[in-house]
Amino acid sequence: MTLFFKKTEVKHMKVRSRQRGSVLLPFVLGFGAVTMMVGATVEGALLLHARNKLFNDAETALLASANLYFSRGYGYQTFQDVNLSMKNDYALDSFLDPSRTYLDFSRVACTCGILILHTSKTVPLRFLKKTTLLRADLAARIPGPPENVQGIVPLAMVVEDLENPFALGTEYVMKPGGGGGASGNYGALSLAAAGAKDYTDNIKYGYPKEVKVGDLIFADSGLLETKPGNMKGPTEEGFSYRLSQGEDVAVVVVTDRLPDGRGDIVARGFAAFRVKAVNSKGELTGEFIRHRISSTPLDDAQDYGLITKARLVYY
């Protein structure tokens, strides 16, 4: 009986040993699979973060370059200046690789006015001990004078020589029928308004509809029709309200002439006037400034200070 129990005990122990081996192998394989899944998840998250960082920094560099290109003018030297500024000011202090980042000016000269940025970066993989190459190719529309504007105030600034307009940053006194020198004349616009209250509201809040350069469709409806008469009271009220709300920049229509009495005018462009003060005579003291808005740039248009913002586009 003793031998029987010993044999049984030994046999039983051998069975348990084989069971342990059969359990260990699936455990090792399963642990390896879980490790690979975790590694792949972490690797994917790191690559996604690197990709987003590359695109965000590329967008910042491209939009800044497009704005700089417009302010510097056009020419081969401008290409070099903007490309160097982009690398020194943005690529060196960002996630971009300066040696693999460059601007493409090939589509600037055409009517589309598009600036393209190409960049790539090698990113190491943590688990696989390899590298992957990330690329970004973005395009931006270069700023320019806007084709259409929403939110103008009902005033038209007269510029007799459209190619040599007012100087930006110089103080002007805008007044009805004003003369030359350091002053300029403007005409009140009806903007399809029926009375003085509508005129005042359009100064306070801006005209809610779009006005386009050279668009005569609205003339028949009275949109760009002058509003003769004494409008100094409503003008003072409207601009006093804007100033109290911190809205000191007003977009006005630029035209080359005003009719005698009520009549139509043609919008030749738009300008931004920073109002410093308004008096009881309806006179506005301020300066024309460089100001950016969200709009579509108009090709070959005269620059009066109001320009569009650079924006990403498909190409």
C-alpha positions as CSV (number, residue, x, y, z in Angstrom):
1,M,0.0,0.0,0.0
2,T,2.8,2.3,0.7
3,L,4.4,1.8,-2.7
4,F,1.1,2.3,-4.4
5,F,0.6,5.7,-2.7
6,K,4.2,6.7,-3.5
7,K,3.7,5.9,-7.2
8,T,0.4,7.7,-7.2
9,E,2.0,10.7,-5.6
10,V,4.9,10.8,-8.1
11,K,2.5,10.4,-11.0
12,H,0.3,13.2,-9.7
13,M,3.3,15.5,-9.3
14,K,4.3,14.9,-12.9
15,V,0.8,15.8,-14.1
16,R,0.9,19.1,-12.2
17,S,4.3,19.9,-13.7
18,R,3.0,19.5,-17.2
19,Q,0.0,21.7,-16.4
20,R,2.2,24.5,-15.2
21,G,4.1,24.4,-18.5
22,S,1.0,24.4,-20.6
23,V,-0.3,27.5,-18.7
24,L,3.0,29.4,-18.9
25,L,3.2,29.4,-22.7
26,P,-0.2,31.1,-23.3
27,F,0.7,33.6,-20.6
28,V,4.0,34.5,-22.2
29,L,2.3,34.8,-25.6
30,G,-0.5,36.9,-24.3
31,F,1.8,39.2,-22.4
32,G,3.8,39.8,-25.5
33,A,0.7,40.6,-27.5
34,V,-0.6,43.0,-24.8
35,T,2.9,44.7,-24.7
36,M,2.8,45.1,-28.5
37,M,-0.7,46.6,-28.4
38,V,0.3,49.0,-25.7
39,G,3.4,50.0,-27.5
40,A,1.5,50.5,-30.8
41,T,-1.1,52.7,-29.0
42,V,1.6,54.8,-27.3
43,E,3.6,55.0,-30.6
44,G,0.4,56.1,-32.5
45,A,-0.4,58.8,-29.9
46,L,3.2,60.1,-30.1
47,L,3.1,60.2,-33.9
48,L,-0.3,62.0,-33.9
49,H,1.0,64.6,-31.5
50,A,4.1,65.1,-33.6
51,R,2.0,65.4,-36.8
52,N,-0.3,68.0,-35.2
53,K,2.7,69.9,-33.9
54,L,4.3,69.9,-37.3
55,F,1.1,71.2,-39.0
56,N,0.4,73.8,-36.4
57,D,3.9,75.3,-36.5
58,A,3.9,75.1,-40.3
59,E,0.6,77.0,-40.4
60,T,1.9,79.7,-38.1
61,A,5.1,80.1,-40.2
62,L,3.2,80.2,-43.5
63,L,0.6,82.8,-42.5
64,A,3.3,85.0,-41.0
65,S,5.4,84.7,-44.2
66,A,2.3,85.6,-46.3
67,N,1.7,88.7,-44.3
68,L,5.3,89.7,-44.4
69,Y,5.5,89.1,-48.1
70,F,2.6,91.5,-48.7
71,S,4.2,94.2,-46.5
72,R,7.6,93.9,-48.1
73,G,6.3,94.1,-51.7
74,Y,7.1,91.9,-54.6
75,G,10.5,90.8,-56.1
76,Y,13.2,88.2,-56.0
77,Q,14.9,89.9,-53.0
78,T,11.6,89.7,-51.2
79,F,11.6,85.9,-51.7
80,Q,14.9,85.6,-50.0
81,D,14.1,87.9,-47.2
82,V,10.8,86.2,-46.4
83,N,12.2,82.7,-46.7
84,L,15.1,83.6,-44.4
85,S,12.8,85.3,-41.9
86,M,10.5,82.3,-41.9
87,K,13.4,80.0,-41.0
88,N,15.1,82.3,-38.4
89,D,11.9,83.6,-36.7
90,Y,9.8,80.4,-36.8
91,A,11.5,77.3,-38.0
92,L,14.5,77.6,-35.5
93,D,12.2,78.1,-32.5
94,S,9.6,75.6,-33.4
95,F,9.1,71.9,-34.2
96,L,10.0,72.5,-37.9
97,D,13.3,71.4,-39.3
98,P,14.9,74.5,-41.0
99,S,16.9,72.3,-43.4
100,R,13.8,70.7,-44.7
101,T,11.4,73.7,-44.7
102,Y,11.1,76.1,-47.6
103,L,8.7,78.4,-49.3
104,D,7.4,78.0,-52.8
105,F,6.8,81.3,-54.6
106,S,5.9,79.8,-58.0
107,R,2.2,80.6,-57.7
108,V,2.6,84.1,-56.2
109,A,2.9,86.0,-59.5
110,C,-0.3,84.5,-61.0
111,T,-3.7,85.9,-60.2
112,C,-4.2,83.3,-57.5
113,G,-1.5,84.9,-55.3
114,I,-0.8,81.7,-53.4
115,L,2.3,81.1,-51.2
116,I,3.2,77.4,-50.5
117,L,5.2,76.0,-47.7
118,H,6.8,72.5,-47.8
119,T,8.3,70.9,-44.7
120,S,9.2,67.4,-43.5
121,K,10.7,66.0,-40.3
122,T,12.1,62.7,-39.2
123,V,10.5,61.4,-36.0
124,P,12.0,58.5,-34.0
125,L,9.8,55.6,-32.9
126,R,10.3,54.7,-29.3
127,F,9.4,51.0,-29.3
128,L,10.4,49.9,-32.8
129,K,13.7,51.7,-32.7
130,K,13.1,53.1,-36.2
131,T,12.2,56.5,-37.7
132,T,9.3,57.8,-39.7
133,L,9.1,60.8,-42.0
134,L,6.3,63.3,-41.5
135,R,5.4,65.8,-44.3
136,A,3.3,68.9,-44.5
137,D,2.4,70.9,-47.6
138,L,0.3,74.0,-46.9
139,A,-0.8,77.0,-49.0
140,A,-2.0,80.4,-48.0
141,R,-3.7,83.3,-49.9
142,I,-1.5,86.4,-49.7
143,P,-3.3,89.4,-48.2
144,G,-4.6,92.2,-50.4
145,P,-7.2,95.0,-50.5
146,P,-10.7,93.5,-49.9
147,E,-13.2,93.0,-52.6
148,N,-16.1,93.2,-50.3
149,V,-16.6,94.5,-46.7
150,Q,-19.3,94.0,-44.1
151,G,-19.9,96.4,-41.3
152,I,-18.9,99.7,-42.9
153,V,-20.0,103.0,-41.5
154,P,-22.2,105.2,-43.7
155,L,-19.4,107.6,-44.7
156,A,-17.5,108.0,-48.0
157,M,-14.0,109.5,-48.1
158,V,-13.2,111.5,-51.2
159,V,-9.8,110.9,-52.7
160,E,-9.4,112.8,-56.0
161,D,-6.1,111.0,-56.9
162,L,-6.9,107.4,-56.2
163,E,-3.3,106.3,-56.9
164,N,-1.9,108.8,-54.4
165,P,-4.3,108.6,-51.5
166,F,-3.9,109.8,-47.9
167,A,-0.9,109.0,-45.8
168,L,-1.3,106.3,-43.2
169,G,-0.5,107.4,-39.6
170,T,-1.1,111.1,-40.4
171,E,-3.7,112.9,-38.4
172,Y,-6.7,114.1,-40.4
173,V,-9.9,116.0,-39.6
174,M,-12.7,114.5,-41.6
175,K,-15.6,116.8,-42.0
176,P,-18.6,117.3,-44.3
177,G,-17.4,119.0,-47.5
178,G,-13.9,119.7,-45.9
179,G,-11.1,121.0,-48.0
180,G,-7.5,119.8,-48.5
181,G,-4.4,120.0,-46.3
182,A,-4.6,118.1,-43.1
183,S,-8.4,117.6,-43.5
184,G,-10.6,115.6,-45.8
185,N,-14.2,115.7,-46.9
186,Y,-16.7,112.9,-46.5
187,G,-20.2,112.4,-47.6
188,A,-22.9,110.7,-45.5
189,L,-24.3,107.6,-47.2
190,S,-27.9,106.4,-46.9
191,L,-27.0,102.7,-47.1
192,A,-30.7,102.1,-47.9
193,A,-31.7,103.8,-44.6
194,A,-34.9,105.7,-44.4
195,G,-34.0,108.3,-41.8
196,A,-31.5,109.7,-39.2
197,K,-32.1,106.8,-36.8
198,D,-31.1,104.2,-39.3
199,Y,-28.1,106.3,-40.3
200,T,-27.0,106.6,-36.6
201,D,-27.5,102.8,-36.0
202,N,-25.3,102.1,-39.1
203,I,-22.6,104.1,-37.4
204,K,-23.0,102.5,-34.0
205,Y,-23.1,98.9,-35.2
206,G,-21.9,99.0,-38.8
207,Y,-23.9,98.2,-41.9
208,P,-24.8,94.5,-41.7
209,K,-24.7,93.8,-45.4
210,E,-21.7,93.5,-47.8
211,V,-20.6,96.4,-50.0
212,K,-18.4,95.5,-53.0
213,V,-15.7,97.5,-54.8
214,G,-17.2,98.9,-58.1
215,D,-20.5,97.0,-57.6
216,L,-23.2,99.2,-59.1
217,I,-26.0,96.7,-58.4
218,F,-26.8,98.4,-55.1
219,A,-26.9,101.9,-56.5
220,D,-30.4,101.6,-57.8
221,S,-31.6,100.6,-54.4
222,G,-29.9,103.6,-52.8
223,L,-27.2,101.7,-51.0
224,L,-24.3,103.9,-52.1
225,E,-26.5,107.0,-52.5
226,T,-25.3,110.1,-50.7
227,K,-27.4,111.5,-47.9
228,P,-27.4,115.3,-48.1
229,G,-28.4,117.5,-45.2
230,N,-27.1,118.3,-41.8
231,M,-26.1,115.0,-40.3
232,K,-23.7,116.3,-37.7
233,G,-25.9,115.4,-34.7
234,P,-26.5,111.8,-35.7
235,T,-22.8,111.5,-36.7
236,E,-21.7,112.8,-33.2
237,E,-24.1,110.4,-31.5
238,G,-23.1,107.4,-33.5
239,F,-19.4,107.8,-33.1
240,S,-19.6,108.8,-29.4
241,Y,-21.3,105.5,-28.9
242,R,-18.7,103.6,-30.8
243,L,-15.9,105.2,-28.8
244,S,-17.7,104.4,-25.5
245,Q,-17.7,100.8,-26.6
246,G,-14.0,100.7,-27.4
247,E,-14.8,100.6,-31.2
248,D,-12.4,103.3,-32.5
249,V,-11.7,101.8,-35.9
250,A,-14.3,102.5,-38.6
251,V,-14.3,101.2,-42.2
252,V,-15.3,103.9,-44.7
253,V,-15.9,103.8,-48.5
254,V,-13.2,105.4,-50.7
255,T,-14.5,107.2,-53.8
256,D,-13.2,109.8,-56.2
257,R,-16.1,112.2,-56.3
258,L,-19.3,113.2,-54.5
259,P,-22.4,114.3,-56.5
260,D,-24.1,117.6,-56.0
261,G,-26.9,116.8,-53.6
262,R,-28.4,113.3,-53.5
263,G,-26.8,110.9,-56.0
264,D,-25.0,107.6,-56.6
265,I,-21.3,107.1,-56.0
266,V,-18.9,104.2,-56.9
267,A,-16.9,102.5,-54.2
268,R,-13.3,102.5,-55.4
269,G,-12.1,100.8,-52.3
270,F,-12.2,100.8,-48.5
271,A,-10.1,102.4,-45.7
272,A,-9.8,102.0,-42.0
273,F,-10.0,105.2,-40.0
274,R,-9.1,105.2,-36.3
275,V,-11.3,107.8,-34.6
276,K,-9.7,109.7,-31.8
277,A,-12.4,112.3,-31.2
278,V,-15.7,113.6,-32.5
279,N,-17.2,117.0,-31.8
280,S,-20.6,118.6,-32.0
281,K,-20.0,119.7,-35.6
282,G,-19.7,116.1,-36.7
283,E,-16.0,116.4,-37.3
284,L,-13.9,113.3,-36.8
285,T,-10.3,113.6,-35.7
286,G,-8.1,110.5,-36.3
287,E,-5.8,108.7,-38.6
288,F,-6.0,106.2,-41.4
289,I,-4.3,103.0,-40.4
290,R,-3.3,99.6,-41.6
291,H,-6.0,97.2,-40.6
292,R,-6.8,93.6,-41.4
293,I,-10.2,92.0,-41.9
294,S,-11.5,88.6,-43.0
295,S,-12.5,88.9,-46.6
296,T,-11.5,87.9,-50.2
297,P,-8.6,89.9,-51.6
298,L,-9.2,91.7,-54.9
299,D,-6.4,91.3,-57.5
300,D,-4.7,94.5,-58.8
301,A,-6.7,96.7,-56.4
302,Q,-5.4,100.0,-54.9
303,D,-4.2,99.7,-51.3
304,Y,-5.9,102.2,-49.0
305,G,-4.7,100.6,-45.8
306,L,-7.5,98.1,-45.2
307,I,-6.3,94.6,-46.2
308,T,-7.4,91.0,-45.8
309,K,-5.9,88.5,-43.5
310,A,-3.7,85.7,-44.8
311,R,-5.7,82.5,-44.8
312,L,-5.1,78.8,-45.6
313,V,-6.4,77.6,-49.0
314,Y,-6.4,74.4,-51.1
315,Y,-4.2,74.3,-54.1
